């Protein structure tokens, strides 16, 4: 005669144990404060003419003006103005960098947001476009954003953000991969009048 018959075990459906695991993980994260709001970090504030030493570019914002013409151009299309941020920038690395066009952004009411790239970065001495920065060479740059005429006036408040990027060695696509630009400092001022 054989021993007592063991009760038959039922397998739980996969969706049930998966749901249980997700609920447990969510509870642990919530208990540790994972869903608490992260306080907004105050960015360092710069003043006009103050140097910001970044990990790739050293930036000085010299001024902001509203111009009827694109920098180093005498053409007035009568429909657009240009918000021009005058900078002195220096590549602080040992190799040329193409990061200039992503190193500064502006916020100007509801006319220009921080995601709007500049229309151009011009050398005001000769009118050429500045595509990259050579190491150690201070360069004057007029970075411009085209706006509809009448949307921006002299005296309007403007916020300028200075950005950096960082090495991303874990990125499998490129040996010298970098992160997306991250804002590291801000400068609040007003739009001046072009000379």
Secondary structure, DSSP 4 states (H G I P E B T S, - for coil): ---PPPPPPPPPPHHHHHHHHHHHHHHHHHHTTTTSPPPPPPPEE--TT-EEE-SSEEEEEEEEEEESS-TT-----SSEEEEEEEEEEEE-SSS-B-GGGGSEEEEBTTTB-TTPPPSEEE-TTT--B---B-BT--EEEEEEEEEETTSS-TT-EEEEEEEE--B-TT-SS-TT-BPPPEEEEEEEEE-EE--
